């Protein structure tokens, strides 16, 4: 795989991880809203299961954030090491 193609794939994965992070954050917010609503309602099943669900999603979010940070650094390092900006410029010139 050439350097630009590899970098493009790395950038795509960073964006997908960011999307995943936003999705998990939205799930946590929805779970929290259900927990708040259930304070008034008092459903026993929700009281029992929601905190565990919330914790598992929060743990997943922590893992996603950690992976995202590491992979974004790896992507930046790859870009710097392989002079991706110059390769992109050259590709533009070659395609004129």
N, C-alpha and C positions, 0 to 999 in steps of 0.2 A: 504494500500500500504506500502510495507516495505521501510526502509530508503534509501537503495541503489537504489531501483527502482524510488523512488520519486526524489532523487538527479539526477539520470540519465535523468529524464524527465525535471527537472529544467535546467540542462546543455543543453539539446536539445533546449529548448526555448531560452536560451541565444544565442546559435549559430544561430537560426532562426531570432532572432532580429538583430544580427550582419549582416546577409545576407540581411535583409530588409533595414538596414541602408545603406549598400553598393549599393543596388538597387536604393534607393531614391537619393543617391549622384550621381549615373550615370545618372538618369533622369534629375537632376538639371544641370549637365554638358551638356547634350544634348540640353536642353532648352536654355541654355546660348549660345551654338553654333548656334542654329537657330536664336536667337535674334541678334547675331553679323552678321550672313549672311543676315538677313533682313535689317540691316542698309543700306546695298548697294542696296538691292532689293526694299525696301520701300512698302511692301504689307500692306495695311491698316488693314486687318483682323488680321494678325500676330502681328502688332504693338498694336492692341487693346487687344487681348486675351493672348498673351504670358506672359506679366508681371504678370497678375493675376494667370496664371497657375504656373509660377515660384514661386510666393509667397505661393500658397497653398501647393506645394510640399515641399518648404522650411519649412513651418509651420509643416507639417507632419514629416519631418526629425527631427525637434527640439523635437517633441513629442516622436518619436521613440528613440532618443538618451537619453532622460530623463527616459523613461521606461526601456531601456537597463541598464542604470547606476544603477537604483534602484533595478531591478531584479537581476543583477549580484551581487550586495552587499547582497541581500537577499539569493542568492544561496551560496555565500561564508560563510555567517553567519550560514546557515543551515549545511554546511559541517563541520565547526568548532564545532558547538554545538553537532553534532551527530557523530563526529569522523569518518567521511567518509573514510579517508585514512586507518585507522585501519580496518574498515569493509571490504574495498576492499582487503586488505592483507589477512584477514581471509577467504574471499570468494575464493581467489586463493589457499590458503592452503587446504580448504575443497574440492576443485575440483581436487586436485592431486590424 
